[in-house]
Amino acid sequence: MIVANLHLQGSGAGLFDLYFSDYYLSKFFREIMHDPQLAADGFTYEGEALCEWLENGRETSPMTNVKVCHLHLTPNHALRLAVQDWLCKS
């Protein structure tokens, strides 16, 4: 598991470090995912970014560039809950 170090400015608390899994990051924006969606390629992406990718007529995987067998997205509830849990504890 890859762990990233994120520096955030707290409200009056000064600069602090948050450690989190790289799996929580959007493949498009490298920001924490809030609406993770599983695509046909088996990878999870931020929902908004993936919808934009598909709405622009792309029928390929953003990760592999191979044509996907369908355009149906499945919410990744487990990842969403893990991110929410991590955010609450941070």
Buried (B, 14 or more C-beta within 10 A) or exposed (E): EEEBEBEEEEEEEEEEEBEBBEBBBBBBEEEBBBBBBBBBBEBBBBBBBBBEBBEEEBEEBBEEEEEBEEEEBEEBEEBBEBBEEBEEEE
